Amino acid sequence: MDFDPGFPITVLSDPMGFVYGPGVSGPAPELRTLDAIRPSLLEPDCAGPEHVYCIAMDVARQEDLADLRARHLLYGVVTYQKGRLGREPIRSQGHIHAVSPSCGASTCEVYEIWDGFACIYMQPSGGDDPGDCFAVYGRAGDVIIVPPGWVHATVNACPDEPMTFGAWCIRDYGFDYRDVRRHGGIAWFPLSEGTGLTWVKNPAYRSGTLTEKDARDYPEFGLVRGAPIYRQYTERRDRFPFVTDPRSFASLWENYRP
């Protein structure tokens, strides 16, 4: 991995996992299985790798832990397997961030792609009309923000290589899968049958459009392009209150476009 995330860590691909460097702490990684996400796939009975991705939440420099806990801020690291799930790329099933007790609201997530080619899929609603949906593509160093209350799923857009990202979220995060599972998946299924992705509408939803785009800059959130988002926190520890208190930044979320 050529990208420097702002702290020492080694990403393992076979088997998937992480080795924390000096001064960095984190939990034993958890593996997510194909069987766990089958109900939300285009082809629930498809073949694919047993372990789809590997996740470790609360990864941090030890000197930052007390401050992160005080701010209710959490950093997670996730690496995705290469390959396919039937005709689909390796991906998560999709969810909405549940209301966090610490702030009384659904919260956002700030992704930073470390390695590989990622697509962050998002739709404003989990209802029958998902609204204007987006597939946002990113490579190493790109940042992609998912707003509060939106359904989102993470896709490894290149089947020939693993994909890894880091992300800021609220410490008492929770995932709500009910709307996605009720519809048998997200509003648009990604297909990986050649070069790039194509998208097929999920007929369980009544309507909804899809826009594909590249990751953009986020100056309105005070983020600096090209600087790792963990290092942006260490350089200014109060940089991410929009993650932990989204209701105080309502103007940023109105008419939000990824």
VOGU-3710 file (C-alpha; in Angstrom, 3 decimals, decimal comma):
1> mdfdpgfpit> 0,000/0,000/0,000  1,588/3,263/-1,156  -0,897/5,547/0,622  0,103/6,908/4,033  -3,019/7,013/6,259  -1,313/9,100/8,925  -0,326/6,297/11,313  1,614/3,038/10,915  -0,488/0,043/9,897  -0,027/-2,925/7,565
11> vlsdpmgfvy> -2,964/-4,328/5,614  -2,973/-8,087/5,003  -4,857/-9,670/2,118  -4,367/-13,426/2,508  -5,734/-13,899/5,055  -7,351/-10,498/5,453  -6,340/-8,547/8,531  -4,276/-5,703/9,958  -0,989/-5,354/11,803  -0,881/-2,238/13,972
21> gpgvsgpape> 2,397/-0,342/13,999  4,256/1,157/16,966  2,055/3,354/19,117  -1,159/2,276/17,381  -3,924/0,259/19,001  -6,918/-1,523/17,556  -9,114/-4,573/18,094  -8,819/-8,008/16,576  -10,367/-7,654/13,107  -13,812/-9,117/12,400
31> lrtldairps> -14,565/-11,028/9,205  -17,875/-10,542/7,361  -19,132/-13,591/5,492  -20,907/-14,030/2,198  -23,739/-15,870/3,948  -24,424/-12,781/6,087  -25,098/-10,563/3,068  -26,792/-13,033/0,693  -30,355/-11,692/1,253  -29,328/-8,297/-0,142
41> llepdcagpe> -27,605/-9,558/-3,312  -29,001/-9,696/-6,838  -28,301/-13,443/-6,840  -28,601/-14,630/-3,219  -27,411/-18,134/-4,116  -24,294/-16,924/-5,949  -20,781/-18,262/-5,516  -18,045/-16,090/-4,053  -15,356/-15,962/-1,371  -16,481/-17,113/2,078
51> hvyciamdva> -15,090/-13,971/3,719  -16,096/-10,788/1,900  -14,379/-8,128/3,976  -12,511/-7,531/7,217  -13,215/-4,665/9,624  -11,526/-3,133/12,658  -13,215/-0,281/14,537  -11,525/2,073/17,012  -8,091/2,070/15,401  -6,015/4,985/16,682
61> rqedladlra> -2,703/6,229/17,928  -2,654/5,477/21,636  -1,924/9,119/22,444  -5,207/10,121/20,752  -7,561/7,649/22,425  -8,625/9,800/25,374  -9,419/12,762/23,118  -11,296/10,619/20,594  -13,430/9,129/23,353  -14,194/12,572/24,753
71> rhllygvvty> -15,296/13,728/21,291  -17,338/10,526/20,588  -15,235/10,126/17,436  -14,182/6,745/16,051  -11,850/5,639/13,266  -12,378/2,362/11,441  -10,366/0,437/8,855  -11,870/-2,005/6,350  -10,306/-4,157/3,645  -12,309/-5,922/0,929
81> qkgrlgrepi> -11,571/-9,204/-0,780  -10,938/-9,323/-4,520  -13,253/-11,325/-6,745  -16,997/-11,331/-7,394  -20,286/-12,368/-5,833  -21,853/-14,011/-8,839  -22,234/-11,177/-11,348  -21,799/-8,517/-8,688  -18,541/-7,120/-7,348  -17,488/-7,705/-3,766
91> rsqghihavs> -19,620/-5,322/-1,703  -21,437/-4,724/1,559  -25,174/-5,269/1,846  -26,053/-1,635/2,569  -27,484/0,097/5,629  -28,538/3,399/7,181  -26,735/4,780/10,222  -29,074/4,347/13,161  -29,821/7,223/15,527  -26,870/7,536/17,911
101> pscgastcev> -27,801/8,111/21,578  -24,958/10,606/22,070  -26,331/13,089/19,514  -29,923/11,973/18,944  -29,521/11,702/15,181  -28,417/9,517/12,316  -24,831/10,429/11,510  -22,553/10,746/8,500  -19,446/8,784/7,551  -16,219/10,153/6,082
111> yeiwdgfaci> -14,512/7,591/3,849  -10,896/7,785/2,723  -9,765/5,278/0,116  -6,357/3,792/0,906  -5,804/1,216/-1,796  -7,589/-0,199/-4,836  -10,652/1,197/-6,595  -13,777/1,879/-4,539  -17,343/2,861/-5,267  -19,481/4,255/-2,467
121> ymqpsggddp> -23,115/3,801/-3,449  -25,704/5,970/-1,683  -29,431/6,714/-1,873  -31,285/9,387/0,132  -34,108/7,122/1,279  -34,718/3,494/2,145  -38,375/3,831/1,172  -40,018/2,672/-2,042  -38,848/5,889/-3,731  -35,093/6,010/-3,015
131> gdcfavygra> -34,629/9,446/-4,609  -31,594/10,572/-6,601  -29,003/7,838/-6,047  -25,247/8,177/-6,512  -22,323/5,888/-7,265  -19,164/7,774/-6,281  -15,814/6,360/-7,393  -12,543/6,878/-5,574  -8,914/5,780/-5,559  -6,132/6,145/-3,003
141> gdviivppgw> -6,371/9,490/-1,225  -9,920/10,303/-2,339  -12,467/11,264/0,328  -16,188/10,507/0,031  -18,777/11,677/2,581  -22,063/9,839/3,132  -24,641/12,156/4,752  -26,836/11,298/7,743  -29,877/9,131/7,080  -28,834/7,893/3,646
151> vhatvnacpd> -28,663/4,234/2,641  -25,131/3,383/1,522  -23,071/0,394/0,469  -19,360/-0,015/-0,210  -18,258/-1,696/-3,437  -14,876/-3,012/-4,544  -15,035/-1,677/-8,099  -12,060/-3,704/-9,381  -12,428/-7,502/-9,052  -8,726/-8,132/-9,681
161> epmtfgawci> -7,406/-6,489/-6,528  -8,360/-5,918/-2,882  -9,666/-2,541/-1,748  -9,011/-0,819/1,586  -10,371/2,322/3,218  -10,402/4,181/6,519  -13,361/6,152/7,868  -14,448/8,552/10,585  -17,776/7,874/12,262  -19,434/8,453/15,601
171> rdygfdyrdv> -18,318/6,269/18,507  -21,783/4,928/19,370  -22,588/4,077/15,749  -25,280/1,584/14,813  -26,473/0,049/11,554  -30,112/-0,168/10,467  -30,615/-2,818/7,784  -34,417/-2,990/7,800  -35,224/-0,930/4,695  -32,513/-2,569/2,591
181> rrhggiawfp> -33,558/-6,067/3,594  -37,249/-5,273/3,054  -36,420/-4,421/-0,568  -34,019/-7,315/-1,078  -31,074/-4,956/-1,491  -30,156/-1,420/-2,503  -32,060/0,407/-5,273  -29,397/-0,298/-7,911  -27,401/-3,517/-8,132  -23,804/-3,154/-9,385
191> lsegtgltwv> -22,658/-5,675/-11,988  -19,018/-6,526/-12,628  -18,923/-8,562/-15,822  -16,126/-6,837/-17,737  -14,353/-3,514/-17,473  -15,915/-1,226/-14,896  -19,352/-1,438/-13,314  -22,816/-1,394/-14,815  -25,988/-0,941/-12,771  -29,336/-2,717/-12,794
201> knpayrsgtl> -32,397/-1,266/-11,078  -33,886/-3,248/-8,209  -37,574/-3,723/-9,166  -38,597/-3,687/-5,495  -38,235/0,119/-5,596  -40,843/2,251/-7,328  -38,515/4,830/-8,879  -35,118/6,458/-8,438  -32,341/7,747/-10,685  -28,620/6,936/-10,576
211> tekdardype> -25,718/9,313/-11,181  -22,152/8,005/-11,460  -19,374/10,449/-10,570  -15,841/10,754/-9,283  -14,997/11,770/-5,728  -14,811/15,516/-5,140  -13,208/17,891/-2,658  -15,112/18,961/0,480  -13,947/22,478/1,378  -17,341/23,248/2,929
221> fglvrgapiy> -16,506/20,656/5,603  -13,068/22,133/6,229  -11,221/19,178/4,685  -7,891/19,566/2,922  -7,315/17,639/-0,292  -4,302/15,320/-0,262  -3,901/15,215/3,530  -4,887/11,955/5,282  -8,087/12,473/7,273  -6,517/10,986/10,404
231> rqyterrdrf> -3,655/13,458/10,197  -6,150/16,258/9,614  -7,637/15,308/12,976  -4,270/15,261/14,779  -3,373/18,653/13,311  -6,725/20,131/14,377  -8,628/17,961/16,786  -11,888/19,887/16,435  -12,086/19,329/12,655  -14,861/16,689/12,646
241> pfvtdprsfa> -17,765/17,905/14,793  -20,092/17,478/11,791  -19,574/13,723/12,243  -20,529/13,602/15,911  -23,142/16,405/15,966  -24,733/16,501/12,503  -27,806/18,476/13,602  -25,601/21,484/14,348  -24,496/21,483/10,693  -27,915/21,158/9,072
251> slwenyrp> -27,046/23,693/6,366  -24,292/21,389/5,067  -26,753/18,528/4,593  -29,548/20,500/2,916  -29,553/19,708/-0,805  -26,348/17,712/-0,283  -24,671/16,342/-3,393  -21,852/13,783/-2,954
//
